[in-house]
Amino acid sequence: MKHTGKARKAALKLILISLVTGLVLWVLLFVGSVLSTILLGIIVPVLVVGWLLFAIFTLYFFRDPRAKVPAESKVVLSPAHGKVDVIDTLAEPLFMKGECQRISIFLSVMNVHVQNAPVSGKVAFYRYSTGQFLNALRTESAQHNENVLLGFDASEPDRCKVGVRLIAGVIARRIVPFVKEGDEVVRGDRISLIQFGSRADVYLPKDARIRVKVGDAVVGGETILATLP
């Protein structure tokens, strides 16, 4: 499956940076002899324990399970792990070109933060927008926060449009897309990573049949959100 291991590489990169930073700080403290032996005996264990806890949490946060993609046809899968907190109808002018159904999914810091392709087909639209970093718990963050809008032309049914907006939050301040406009994807493929807490909006045709409800927990690449006409 495409992009396997990218989340783990991102986690290891952060851990390496934190390790180097910790070692530099320790060397400076040691060479400078600013602190007494007793004080060093207190600070060094605290730094080591703090770094170990950070490393464990980072590896947990960047976990990247393999999706068990259902075989059912003409379905839209959840692109994200999280909880459905909004199902409504709105206008999306950039890709859907008008009124559509929206399913909004909130990702807490405890959720997997790798996203998956909701349908098989082509990435027909890509738009990165700068913005604020409001708390992703607030649904209006979709309108104001930094985000990436991906538009998919589904292959089943042919050329049916499905949009996914990846939204940064107050903690999640980096969206890392794995795909670009023109790429072909298979349902369940890894398409992006949002680092530390966020939201994902899914845009569906008006005649799609929604199969989830507000409050449902969803799994990226596995949970069926809707059936396409």
C-alpha positions in Angstrom: 0.0 0.0 0.0 1.3 3.5 -0.9 3.0 5.7 1.6 3.6 3.0 4.2 5.9 4.1 6.9 5.8 7.9 6.3 4.1 8.6 9.6 6.7 6.5 11.5 9.5 8.4 9.7 8.0 11.7 10.8 7.8 10.4 14.4 11.4 9.2 14.3 12.5 12.6 12.9 10.9 14.4 15.8 12.4 12.0 18.3 15.9 12.4 16.8 15.5 16.2 16.9 14.5 16.1 20.6 17.4 13.7 21.4 20.0 16.0 19.8 18.5 19.0 21.5 18.6 17.1 24.9 22.3 16.0 24.3 23.4 19.6 23.4 21.7 20.9 26.5 23.4 18.3 28.6 26.8 19.0 27.1 26.4 22.8 27.7 25.4 22.1 31.3 28.4 19.8 31.8 31.0 21.9 30.1 29.9 25.1 31.7 29.9 23.5 35.2 27.2 26.0 36.1 25.3 23.5 38.2 26.6 21.6 41.1 26.9 17.8 41.0 23.7 17.5 43.2 21.7 19.8 40.9 22.9 17.9 37.8 21.9 14.7 39.6 18.3 16.0 39.7 18.1 17.7 36.3 19.6 14.9 34.2 17.2 12.2 35.3 14.3 14.6 34.8 15.4 15.4 31.3 16.0 11.7 30.4 12.5 10.7 31.8 10.9 13.6 30.0 12.5 12.7 26.7 11.5 9.0 27.1 7.9 10.0 27.8 7.9 12.3 24.7 9.4 9.6 22.5 6.8 7.1 23.7 3.9 9.5 23.1 5.3 10.5 19.7 5.6 6.9 18.5 2.0 6.3 19.7 0.7 9.4 18.1 2.3 8.6 14.7 1.1 5.0 14.7 0.0 4.0 11.2 -2.3 0.9 11.2 -3.1 -0.9 7.9 -6.7 -0.2 6.9 -9.0 -3.2 6.5 -10.8 -1.9 3.4 -14.3 -3.2 2.9 -15.1 -4.8 -0.5 -18.5 -3.2 -0.9 -18.9 -1.1 -4.1 -19.9 2.5 -4.6 -19.2 3.5 -1.0 -17.3 6.4 0.5 -15.0 5.5 3.4 -14.0 7.7 6.3 -10.7 9.4 5.4 -10.0 9.9 9.1 -10.0 8.3 12.5 -12.2 10.2 14.9 -15.8 11.1 15.8 -18.6 12.4 13.6 -19.9 15.6 15.2 -21.6 17.4 12.2 -23.8 16.1 9.3 -25.3 19.0 7.3 -25.7 20.6 3.9 -23.7 23.5 2.7 -22.3 25.2 -0.4 -18.7 24.2 -1.4 -17.8 26.4 -4.4 -14.2 25.3 -5.2 -14.5 21.6 -6.1 -18.1 20.5 -5.5 -19.3 23.7 -7.3 -22.4 24.1 -5.3 -24.6 22.6 -2.5 -23.5 19.3 -1.1 -23.7 17.1 2.0 -21.0 17.4 4.6 -19.8 14.9 7.2 -17.4 16.5 9.7 -15.0 14.4 11.8 -13.1 15.6 14.8 -9.7 14.0 15.6 -8.5 14.2 19.2 -4.8 13.9 20.1 -5.5 10.2 20.9 -6.7 9.3 17.4 -4.6 8.0 14.5 -3.6 11.0 12.4 -2.9 9.4 9.1 -5.7 9.9 6.5 -6.9 7.5 3.9 -8.5 7.9 0.4 -12.3 7.8 0.7 -12.7 6.5 -2.9 -10.7 5.0 -5.7 -10.1 7.4 -8.6 -8.1 10.5 -9.4 -7.0 13.5 -7.3 -8.6 16.1 -9.5 -8.2 19.1 -7.2 -5.7 20.3 -4.6 -5.8 23.6 -2.8 -3.8 24.7 0.3 -5.1 27.7 2.2 -3.4 29.6 5.0 -5.5 30.6 8.0 -5.8 30.7 11.8 -5.4 27.8 14.3 -8.7 27.8 16.1 -9.6 24.9 18.3 -10.6 22.0 16.0 -13.5 21.2 18.4 -15.2 24.3 16.9 -16.9 23.5 13.6 -16.2 27.0 12.3 -12.5 26.1 12.3 -13.2 24.6 8.8 -13.9 28.1 7.5 -11.0 30.0 9.2 -8.2 27.6 9.9 -5.2 26.5 7.7 -6.5 23.7 5.5 -5.9 21.5 2.5 -8.8 20.7 0.1 -8.5 17.5 -1.9 -11.0 16.7 -4.6 -11.5 13.2 -5.9 -13.1 12.0 -9.1 -14.3 8.6 -8.1 -14.0 5.7 -10.5 -17.0 3.9 -9.0 -19.4 5.4 -10.1 -17.4 7.1 -12.8 -16.3 10.7 -12.1 -18.6 11.2 -9.1 -17.1 14.0 -7.0 -16.0 13.5 -3.4 -14.1 16.2 -1.5 -12.0 16.0 1.7 -10.9 19.1 3.6 -8.0 18.5 6.1 -8.1 21.2 8.8 -5.4 22.2 11.2 -6.2 22.9 14.8 -4.8 24.8 17.8 -2.2 22.0 18.3 -2.1 20.5 14.8 -0.2 23.1 12.8 1.2 21.0 10.0 -0.7 19.2 7.3 1.5 16.8 5.3 -0.2 15.6 2.0 1.2 12.5 0.5 -0.7 13.1 -2.8 -0.9 15.8 -5.4 -3.3 16.8 -8.2 -3.3 14.2 -10.9 -2.4 11.2 -8.7 -4.4 8.0 -9.0 -5.5 6.5 -5.6 -7.1 3.3 -4.5 -9.7 3.4 -1.7 -8.0 3.1 1.6 -4.6 4.4 0.4 -2.7 6.7 2.8 -3.1 10.3 1.5 -1.9 12.6 4.3 -0.8 13.2 7.9 -1.9 15.9 10.2 0.4 16.4 13.2 -1.3 16.6 16.6 -5.2 17.1 16.8 -7.4 18.3 13.9 -10.6 17.9 11.8 -11.6 16.4 8.5 -14.6 17.4 6.4 -16.0 15.1 3.8 -18.1 16.6 0.9 -20.6 14.3 -0.8 -23.1 14.7 -3.6 -26.6 15.6 -2.5 -28.0 12.3 -3.6 -25.5 10.2 -1.7 -27.0 8.1 1.1 -25.4 8.8 4.5 -24.8 5.7 6.6 -23.4 7.2 9.8 -24.9 9.5 12.4 -23.6 12.2 14.7 -21.7 10.7 17.6 -20.4 7.7 15.7 -16.7 6.7 16.0 -15.2 6.2 12.6 -12.0 4.5 11.4 -10.0 5.8 8.5 -10.1 3.6 5.4 -12.6 1.2 7.0 -15.8 2.8 8.2 -18.4 3.4 5.4 -19.7 7.0 5.6 -22.1 6.9 2.6 -23.2 5.1 -0.5 -22.9 6.9 -3.9 -25.7 6.9 -6.4 
